[in-house]
Amino acid sequence: MLSPAERVEQLRKQRDELKARLAEVGDLRPGSLVERYRRCGKAGCHCAGKGAEGHGPSWSLTREVGGKTITRIIPARAVAQTREQIAEHRRLRALVREVVETSELLCDAKLKAGAAASDEAAEKGGSKEPSTRRSRPRSRRS
């Protein structure tokens, strides 16, 4: 089992590694990529037949901005790149979650290490009374 100080150091290293990974994040884009097929409405078109797939695919990226859903059309040539950007955004969110969790553990470990240091100082004969004021009191002018 690690001592409190060793645990603090371990968590610091882990946090620093995560921060370094954050610096490697590339282009990112939030949202979901959707493949859509549509029917044009012309009676003689191939899309009007029963069970027909329709025209497409057309690609759209949807995401929420300010409580509203925003949709952008993505050209077919940019679908692979958009998928990579969405994956990178998800990776960023996962990394941020890990940084926060590690930082929280580090804060808790620092508290425990501080408490252990306080206990150790008390065992060495440290004063249990708070120190008294050594400077002169300030004058009180009315």
N, C-alpha and C positions, 0 to 999 in steps of 0.2 A: 504494500500500500504506500502511496506517495505521501510525503509530508505536505502540509498546506502550502509551503513556499514552492515545493517542486510542482505541485498541481497548478499553481499560478503561472509558473514558467512554462509548463506544458501547454496551458490554454493560450498564453500569449503567442507562443510559436504557431499554434493552430490558427489563431486569429490572423496573424501576419501572413501565413500561407494563403488563407482565404482572400485577404486583401490583395495579394499579388495576383491571384486568379481573377479578381474583379478587374484588374488593369488590363487583362487580356481579352476582355469582352469586345466583340466586333460590332458591326452594324446590327441593329435590332429593331424590331417592329412588333408592337402588341396587336393582338387580334386573332381572328380565325379566318382561314381561307376556305371558301366554299365554292364547289363546282356546281354550276347551274345549267340546266337545259330549259329552253323555252319554246312555246308554240307561237307562231306568228299570227295565226288567226285566219289565214287564207285557206279557203275550202279545198283548193286543188294542190296544196303543198304537201310534201311527204310527212310533215310533222302533224298533219291533221288526222292521219290514219289511226285506227284503234291500236293501242299498244306501242305507237311510235315514240321514239326517244325524244325527238324534238331537235331544235337547233342548239348547237353548242359543242363543246362546253364553253361557257363564259365563266370567268373567275372573278370573285368579289371578296374583298377583305372587310370584315365587319369588326367593329370595336366600340366600346362605350366611351363617350367623351361628355363630361358634365351631365351625366344622367340620361343622355340620349345615345341611341345607336347610330353610328356613322358607317356608311358603306362606301367603299372605293372600288372601282373596277380595276382589275389587274390584268395587263396584257398577257397572253399565253406565253410569250417569250420570257416573262419575268416571274413565272410561277415557281420555278426551282429556287431562284434567289429569294423570293418572298418566303418560301417555306424555311429556308436557312435563317432568315431574319427573325421569323416567329420562334424557331427553335432557340436562337440565341437570346431572345427576350425571356423565354421560359428558363433558360440556364441562368440568366442574370437574377431572376426572381428567386430561384432556388439557392443561388450563392448568397444573396442578401439575407435570406432566411437563416442560412447556416451562420453567417457573420453575426446576426442578432442573437441567435441561440448561444453561440460560443462566447460572445461578449457578456451575455447574461450570466453564464456559468463562471466566467472570469471575474465578474463583479462579486458574485457570491463567494468564490474562492478567496478573493482579496479580503472580504469581510472575515472569513474564517481564519485566514492567515493573520489578520490584524488582531483578532480575538486571541489567537494562540500566542502572539507576541505579547499581548497584554497580560495573559496568564503567566507567561514566562517571566515578565518583569516583576509581577507580584510575588512570584516564588523567590526571586532574587532579593526581595526586601524593598521593593519600590514603595513609595508613600501611597497610602490609601486616601489620605486627606487631600483636598484640592489645595493648590498653592495659594498663598495670601498675596494681596496686592502689595507691591513693593514701591510703586511710584506714589508721589504725593497726590492726594485727591485734587481735582480741579476746583478752582474757585467758583462760587455760585454768585453770580451777579443778578440782581433783580431788575 
